[in-house]
């Protein structure tokens, strides 16, 4: 999917980066952690040449070391467009005393957020809200997450993995309310999350992905759900919604995936850079 767009100018354009996952450590398998700083610099330089409403990072800015945030955020500070951040599982792969500092370091008071841009609304969901890694091991919320994970494992769920997570019932209600408000405002919606929702066999899916998809299915003005987490990237289409999994920046020594998304009245296009594929589809 994707040819050069034609016709009217886009109503909204924004940059997308997924999973830089920087840490000052040698490569592990296909993950080249140190290389992400230079890749971020190159991506920011390219994105700054465009007129963008914002740039969103789909989680996993760092890996393992809380000190990794500083050099990563220094690169992002050079962005001309506002930076929208959502937390990923590796952002909390830090020491237990540092877990409570992650959200503040990212400049977030909550992981789920809503932003309006004219006839479009951007919703960010936080799939780390219920997870075995966000809070210290002795925290009751960690025990509740582990119980949910064990239930999924008992059911044989392919996404019953400790690196995934879920959103709460409160967040689901917030999402439903935001989508209803967007409809009343005659806005179309893009939802961003760290974890994929579809395809259904992806082991990286949000634990309660089906519940989120059911909410999306009730709102035809949701044009797309964008995510990272699965570094290989992916794509699915269900009902009225396009589910786009962007490739992880941390993968490979030199390839540098990132993208620009353009939202038109009748379609959404993705201009991919490096190994990120370009896509065009009526929306």
Secondary structure by P-SEA (a helix, b strand, c coil): cccccccccccccbbbbcccccccccccccccccaaaaaaaaaaaaaaaccccbbbbccccccccccaaaaaaaaacccccbbbbbbccccccccccccccccccccccccccccccccbbbbbbbcccccccccccccaaaaaaaaaaaaaaaacccccccccccccaaaaaaaaaaaaaaaaacccbbbbbccccccccccccccaaaaaaaaaaaccccccccccccccccccccccbbbbbbbbccccccbbbbbbbbbcccbbbbbccccbbbbbbcc
